[in-house]
Amino acid sequence: MAKGLIIVESPAKASTISKFLKNKYTVKASFGHVRDLPKKTLGVNVDKDFEPQYVIDKTKTKIIGELRDAVKEADSVYLASDHDREGEAIAWHLSKAFEKELKGKPIYRIVFNEITSKAITEAIEKPGQIDVAKVDAQQARRVLDRIVGYSVSPLLWKVIAKDLSAGRVQSVALRLVCEREAEINAFVPKEFWKIEADFWKGKLAPFKASLEKWDGKKIEIPDEKTTLELLSELKDKEAVLSEIKRSSRAIEPPPPFITSTLQQEASKLLNMQATRTMSVAQQLYEGIDLKGDRTGLITYMRTDSVRIADEAVASCRDLIKDRFTADLLHDSVRVYKSKAGAQDAHEAIRPTDPFRTPESMAEFLTKEQLRLYTLIWQRFVATQMKPVKLAVTTASVSLGKAMFTAAGNQITERGFLICYDHVNIIQGEKIDPAYAKDDALEHSELTKSQNFTSPPSRYTEASLIKELEAKGIGRPSTYASIISTIKLRKYVLLEKKAIAPTSLGVDVNSFLVGKFEKIFNVKFTAEMEDQLDQVEFSKIVWHKLVKSYYDQLSALIGEVDIKKEKSSFTVESGLLCDVCNEGKMLIKRSKGGEFLSCSRYPACKNSKSFKRDEEGKIVILVPEVLDEKCPECGSVLMKRNGRFGEFTACSAYPKCKYIKPNTLGIKCPECGKGEIIKRKSKQGKFFYSCTTYPECKWITNDKPVKLDCPNCGNDYVVEKSSKEDGKFLQCPKCKTRMA
C-alpha cells in the first residue's frame, strides 16, 4: 500500500522523524543538495538572465537512485529540508530532479522549528508549498559567489600564486582581519601615569581611589615629571569624603541564544570553534536516542531571532518554580526584541523541553554535547528569572586641589546568576555602608604607576563573528563557514585563539582591496545582503541584482594590468640561482607556504625550501642525505617534506621519481601488513595512519612512539597529555601510563 514520502536532509533527522511517525510514512534523507553548479565550469549563462546550469551531484548517484524509487512508490511527497534559504533551495532542487516521477502526485513543503513528535505532526497537518522567492534569494547568492570565484580567483593565480581563491563575503572578513593587524602594527603607545591611595576612617575597611580631577577639571598625567609635581603639592594635605552616592541597579538576563551569540559564547566559555559548535548543535537538533525515544533536544540552530514561543515560555516558568523557587521567577513574562533586519523565520535557540535538565541528559550525551546543551539550557531558563540586583556606591575624596574617586558594586540579589553565571559583573571597590559625607579620612602613601595605552586586540572567532553580525556581513548560517574558509585557505591562522593574517593573506587582501575596493568593502557587502533579503521578500528580481553586481565587477577586472600587478608582488631574495647561474631566486608562494624559485622559470626549474632566522634572513633548507641508494637509479636518497608530511625521494628528481613514505617503524595494529606513518591533512593538522590506506583505514591523532609496553609488551605507546598530569606516555592496548 502506497504511503507518503518525507524527504529530509540528514539520515539522523530521518531516523528521529521516522520513529515519531511509527511507519505511517516513508522517511528518506537527501544528504543535502542533489544538484548544484558544475565544479569545473562557470555554469551560469550570463547572456540569458544568469540562468544557472545545474547538474546532478555524481557523488550521490546511489542516494538519488534510492530517492527516485521511493518517489515512484509514494502517493504524496513532503519536502522537509531546513526552513532557511539553503533548505528551501534543496527542496526546490529535489522537485526539479524528480519532476518526471512527481508528475500527477501532490507535493508539499513542510517546515518545523524543532524535531519533536508534536512539531512534526503539526507540520504534516498544515503543509505548504515551496517558497520560490526564498529559492531565488539562495540562487542569487550562489550565482554571485560563483561569478566572484571564477572571475577574480584566476587573477590571484596570475599575480600571487596558483590555486588561490577569492570569495564575495570571505574576502571582506579577511579584510577586517588585515585592517585590524595594520592598526596594531601602526599603533604608537601613549604614556600615562596614575596616582592612587587607600583611604579609610577609624576601623572601617579601606578602599582604593584614583586621582581623577584637579581643580575641578578632569586630569591626564602625561609623564613622571608631572606626576612628581602633583605628589609634591599633595603632601600633607587632609583627605575628606566630599561626596558619596548610593543607588541600586538591576541587570537583566541576556536574551536566549541566536546563532552568532551561541558561537561567540561557545568560543569564549567552552573553547569550541564555530564550525564545531554548529556541528554539535546540529546533533542536538536532529535527535538524541533517549533509551529508544529519539528526539531533538534543541530548536533549529540557524536563527537571528530572539523570539520564544508562548508554550516554551510557560514551560520554562513552570520549571523555575519546580526546580528553583517561585521567588526567582520574574514577575511577568520577559519578552525580547529581535534586532532590526532579523528574518525571524525561527525561534531563538532553546531546549525543546526545559524539563530535560542537563543532569538528566548527561548519560545520553557525549562530553561536547552535554557542555553545549547545558549552556543553551542555562541561558534559556535564565530569561524568565529575576534580574541581578546591585548596590552601587561611588565615593569622591578631596585632597587639596585633587579629587580621588572610587566605585563599587555589591550583589544584593543573585537573581538569574544562580542559573546562568556567565555574565561578567565588575564589582570594583567594596565601600563600607558606614562611610558618610564629610568624613575626615586617613590615607596611605600616595603611589604612582607608569602605564601605556594598549593597541586594539586581534580578533578571536567570537569577536570576529560579533563584528560580522554588527556590520551586516553574512547571515547566521554563514558565520562559521566564513571563518573556516579563510583558515582553510591559509589566509589566517590562530595564535592562542587570536586570528592573525598570514603573509599570504596580507598579499591577497592587498591585491583585492587595491583593485576591487568597491566590491570587497564592508558597506557594499552589507548592502548586498540587504538586497538578497529584498529578493526573498519579492521586492527585487534576483537576476537583475546579479547583473548589477556582474557589470561592476567586469569593469574592475578590465582595469587590472596583470604584468604590473605581478611585478609589485614579486619579492627578490638577493640570491643567485645556483643551477643556471643567470636567474635570481624569487620568493614565491603556494598553499603550502613560501619557497624560492628561479626568475628564469620555466627555462630553469630550480626551486628550494627556506626559512627565516631570528633576524629575518633567508636560510635555505638542505634536505637530509640518507645513507641509502635509490633502488631504481642508484642515486643518493634524501629526506624531504611535502604537503602531507615527510617522505624519502631520489636526489635525481625529476629524472628519477622514486619515492617512499617515512614510517615510524611500527607495524599497523589493525592489519599488521603496513606500518604507521605520519601524515598531514589539508587543514594542516597531523595524524597517523597505515601505509596501506585505503585498504586499511586505521587512524589516530595520538603520536605513536616505538617503545615496548612494560605491562603487556605491545610494541608501541602513544603520547598523551592532560591538564592534571601534563604530557605522559600510555599504552593504547592496556592503558598503562608511563612518565
Protein Blocks (a to p, Z undefined) as FASTA:
>chain_A
ZZdddddfbfklmmmmmmmnnomaccddeeiafbdcdfkbnoiafkngoiacddddfklm
mmmmmmmmmmmmpmbdcdfbdcdfklmmmmmmmmmmmmmmmgopacdddddfbdcfklmm
mmmmmccdddfklmmmmmmmmmmmmmmmmmmmmmmmmmmoghiacdfklmmmmmmmmmmm
mmmmmpccdddddddddddehjbccdddddfbgghiacddfbfklmmmmmmmmgoiacdd
fbccdddddddddddddfklmmmmmmmmnopafklmmmmmmmmmnopceehiacdfbdcf
bdcbfbdcfklmmmmmmmmmmmmcmklpcfbacdddddehiaolaccdddfblklcfklm
mmmpcfklmmmmmmmmmmmmmmmpccdddddddddddehjbccdddddddfbgklmlmmm
cbccdebjaddfkbcghiacdddddddddddddddddddfklmmmmmmmnopajfklmmm
mmmmmmmnopacceehiacddfklmmmmmmmmmmmmmmmcfklmmmmmmmmmmmmnopac
fklmmmmmmmmmmmmmmmpcfklmmmmmpccehiacfklomaccdddddfkbccdddfkb
ckbccdcdddddfkopacdddddddfbdcfknopacdddddfkoccdddfkbckbccdcd
ddehiacfklomaccdddddfkopacdddfkbckbacdcfbdcdddddfklopabdcddd
dfklopadddfklopacZZ
